Amino acid sequence: MSIRTTPTAYTGKDIALGDLTVLRALPVRGRRMVGPWCFLDRFGPLSFTDGMPMDVAPHPHMGLQTVSWLLEGEIAHDDSLRSEALLRPGGVNVMTSGHAIAHAERTPREHTGKLNGVQLWTALPESRRHGAAAFQHLAEVPRVESPAGLVHVFAGSIDSATSTADHFSPIVGAELRVHRGHELALPLDEGFEHAVLVLDGDVTLEGQTLEPRVLYYLDPGRADLALTSTAGARVLLIGGAPFEEPILMWWNFVGRT
């Protein structure tokens, strides 16, 4: 039987990354992880004509995966494996740090003047965190479309859509678009914990209005999710099996001690 506990709300906080201000939605006080997801930054929406609003110089990572998802704009990626990729909306970048990697992410010289998206991290399990580094760029992720909305699946599976991005724990990640005046209903893995973050628009979950800048945590045991919108909305969904290994995050590293 599906468990429908009231979502627990965690308010994010603004963080300055150079000239770019982002909303840090995870980790926050009282909630460090959702499945293997251990980090969530929301950047934009931002319009610009000059400069490079995203200009993250080369920096190292260990023990984690970075997952970059865009709603608008472009990000240029390069790393110490000599991988290069230009990320656009509808595609995903997944970088597996393993024992060590360095990368940079920047607004490219030729751009649309928009920046709007999320960057997430997953903690790698002990069996994989000392392995080789890797990078994947998917120009397009699978999607599920219905009269009620559109679901882009960038990690794991939802309904008939399965991302081909490599992950090392049971996981799900998706952008949910709820069409104006509709209810979007989706199946969930009951063994997963989940969380949703409003990206734009108005959204209600089982009669509860979801506020922007707030991560809503859903306990394991839910078999489905139903979101409604009056004017249309976009929502981020993340989830996974509870991560049983204790982790320690420091700067750009996820360790154990």
Secondary structure, DSSP 4 states (H G I P E B T S, - for coil): ----PPPEEEE-EEEEETTEEEEEEESBTTB--BTTEEEEEEEEEEE-SSS-S-EEEEEEEBSEEEEEEEEEE-EEEEETT--EEEE-TT-EEEEE-TT-EEEEEE--SS--SEEEEEEEEEEPPTTTTTS--EEEEESS--EEEETTEEEEEEEEEETTEE--S--SSSEEEEEEEEPTTEEEEEE--TT-EEEEEEEEE-EEETTEEEPTTEEEEE-TT--EEEEEESS-EEEEEEEES---S--EEETTEEE--
